[in-house]
Amino acid sequence: MAVAHRSVISFGLVAIPIAMYTAIQDNDIHFNQLHKEDNSRIRYKKTCAHCGKEIGADDIIKGYEYSPDQYVVVTDAEIEKIKTQKEKSIQILHFAQLNQISPIYYEKTYQAAPDAGSEKAFELLRAALMAEQKIAIGKTVLGTRDTLMAIIPREDGILISTMFYEDDIKALQKTYNKPQIAEQELTMAKTLINSMDTPFNPSEYKDEYQAKLKELLETKIAGKEIVAPKAAEAQNNVVDLMDALKASVEQSKQKPAKTKKSKGA
């Protein structure tokens, strides 16, 4: 697996060189845009706004528009030159509990691995964070952006998630009038939640619609007719909230209990 980024976690006076690997992959089916008349692929070209010439990747440089149609050219080497050693490493700012941070702040997740010779310091940080049930909040410069990060311990390693800043997050636009909830309704809702409480096992979840889409494509390639699935039987329309909760609890009791255990958090 290719290294996405190399850095150093600065933990007090301890420096831990690490490699960061992307933690997700794209498994979705993607479509190309085609010309409707002859099914030929649509191509996009980069052209110069001045001369109209098609431009290749080697002919493209960075420029900042400081005035209309006035640009200053900046190279990658110049951008790297102004970074201090501190900005090139991940500086731990403080520690916090994972549940103190809203998921809306997490952006992209990486798997971290220690470079040769830093395994013990890496494991010490991981084990200490796990023991205290804490995560570390740090900062580093990625590209041209001062990036906030969460260093999250796991049983088998460390995850590093880049984070949004507070001013990146939109304010909650919609509010609602909170109605009064009867104690009996709340108790029944808790019962339903507890009846469906099982360990999270990621291997149990699959993108079922992607599988159906793949089946559709295979059917089209084979020249067969696309057949719509049979409509599901209509469920009873339970209007009363309490009745709906009771029926849901009874329904959950009829399902077989899951015995699989998830991997350690």
GIKAFEN-V844404 format. One line per field, one symbol per residue. ss: DSSP state (@ for helix, = for strand, . for the rest). A space follows every 10 residues. Layout:
# GIKAFEN-V844404
ss->???
This chain:
# GIKAFEN-V844404
ss->....====== =..======= ==........ ...=...... =.....=... ...=..@@@. .======..= ====.@@@@@ @...@@@@.= ======.@@@ ..@@@===== ====....@@ @@@@@@@@@@ @@..====== ==..====== ====..==== ===..@@@.. .......... ..@@@@@@@@ @@@@@..... .@@@...@@@ @@@@@@@@@@ @......... .......... @@@@@@@@@@ @@@@...... .....
